[in-house]
Amino acid sequence: MRKVLFLMLLMLAAIGGERVYGAGFNIEEINVSETTRPKPFTISHVEQQGGELRLWIESRNISEVARLLIAGGFETQSTKGEEVITVPLSLWKAVSCKNIETSYLDYSAPIPAQCQFMQIRYYLRTPLILDAGRDFGIGLNPDFLWLVEKK
């Protein structure tokens, strides 16, 4: 049933949404319903780093994003042609400090004690490389859909 809902969200993507371009990726964020529920995050940009995809996000309530991930609220799929795979998704943070190199940590990991704090940026991480013809989608049924594809 969840797969059917996710595929329906993908079909609704043709309706349109907010598109973001940059760094070799197209990002589309779609509000599928007329919800009053706030969107939990916005993808600001995407990077492929090693064997993973990093979706840098902005959120007014990052703890809600973490709660939804832990509760299994997000559905993730990658497609290429007829192939559809489910991929894991986790929340991470990049902690920039004045006195040490930037640390990339799991969301729940403590900030290094020696860090003279400057900035924390959050990203969603998945072990996926987007190549030509492969896309990646995150669904939060029934309200939101995020689609990422390589240009």
C-alpha positions in Angstrom: 0.0 0.0 0.0 2.8 2.5 0.9 4.5 1.7 -2.4 1.3 2.5 -4.3 0.9 5.8 -2.4 4.5 6.7 -3.2 4.0 6.0 -6.9 0.9 8.1 -6.9 2.9 10.9 -5.4 5.5 10.5 -8.2 2.7 10.7 -10.8 1.4 13.9 -9.1 4.9 15.4 -9.6 3.9 16.1 -13.2 1.5 18.7 -11.7 4.5 20.8 -10.8 6.1 22.3 -7.7 9.0 24.3 -6.6 12.1 23.6 -8.6 15.6 24.3 -7.4 18.6 24.1 -9.8 22.3 23.9 -9.0 25.4 21.8 -8.6 24.3 19.5 -11.5 21.0 18.4 -9.9 17.3 19.3 -10.3 15.4 19.4 -7.1 11.6 19.5 -7.1 9.6 20.0 -3.9 5.9 19.3 -4.2 3.0 20.0 -1.8 0.6 17.2 -2.9 -2.3 18.2 -0.8 -3.9 21.4 0.5 -2.4 20.8 3.9 -1.9 23.4 6.6 0.9 21.3 8.0 4.3 23.0 7.5 6.8 21.4 5.2 9.4 19.7 7.5 12.4 20.8 5.4 13.5 22.3 2.2 16.5 20.9 0.2 18.9 23.8 -0.5 21.5 21.8 -2.5 22.7 18.3 -3.3 26.2 16.8 -3.4 27.6 13.4 -4.3 30.4 12.7 -1.9 32.2 9.4 -2.3 29.5 6.7 -2.5 26.7 8.7 -1.0 24.2 11.4 -1.8 24.0 14.4 0.6 20.8 16.5 0.5 21.5 19.7 2.5 18.4 20.8 4.2 16.9 23.9 5.9 14.3 23.3 8.6 12.6 25.4 11.2 12.3 22.3 13.4 15.1 19.8 12.8 14.1 17.7 15.8 10.8 17.1 13.9 12.7 15.9 10.9 14.7 13.5 13.2 11.5 12.3 14.8 9.9 11.6 11.4 12.9 9.6 10.3 13.0 7.5 13.4 9.3 6.9 13.2 9.5 5.7 9.5 7.5 8.7 8.3 9.6 9.2 5.1 9.5 6.8 2.2 12.5 6.8 -0.1 12.9 5.3 -3.5 15.3 5.5 -6.4 14.2 4.6 -9.9 16.0 4.0 -13.1 13.8 2.8 -16.0 11.7 -0.1 -14.6 14.1 -0.6 -11.6 12.7 0.7 -8.3 14.8 0.3 -5.1 14.2 1.5 -1.5 17.3 3.2 0.0 18.0 4.1 3.6 18.0 7.7 4.7 19.7 9.2 7.8 20.1 12.7 9.3 23.6 14.1 9.8 25.1 17.4 10.7 28.2 19.4 9.6 29.6 21.2 12.6 31.9 24.1 11.6 34.2 25.3 14.4 36.6 28.2 14.7 39.5 26.1 16.0 39.1 22.7 14.4 38.2 21.1 11.0 34.5 20.7 10.2 33.1 17.6 11.7 30.5 15.5 9.9 28.4 13.7 12.5 25.3 11.6 12.9 22.5 13.9 14.1 22.4 12.4 17.6 26.2 12.6 18.1 27.5 15.2 20.5 29.4 18.3 19.2 33.2 17.8 19.9 34.1 19.3 23.3 37.0 21.3 21.9 34.8 23.0 19.3 34.5 26.7 19.6 31.1 26.7 18.0 30.4 28.6 14.7 27.7 26.9 12.7 25.7 23.6 12.3 24.3 22.6 8.9 22.1 19.6 8.5 21.9 17.0 5.6 20.1 13.9 4.7 22.5 11.1 3.7 21.8 8.0 1.6 24.2 5.5 0.1 23.2 6.3 -3.5 24.9 7.7 -6.6 22.7 9.4 -9.1 23.8 8.8 -12.6 22.0 9.5 -15.9 18.5 8.3 -15.8 18.4 7.5 -12.0 16.3 9.7 -9.7 15.7 9.8 -6.0 12.4 10.6 -4.2 11.4 11.2 -0.6 7.7 11.0 0.3 5.9 12.1 3.4 2.4 10.8 2.7 0.0 12.2 1.9 1.3 15.8 1.9 4.9 16.2 0.5 7.2 14.9 -2.1 10.9 15.8 -2.9 12.4 14.6 -6.1 16.1 14.8 -7.1 17.6 14.0 -10.5 21.0 14.5 -12.1 20.9 17.1 -14.9 
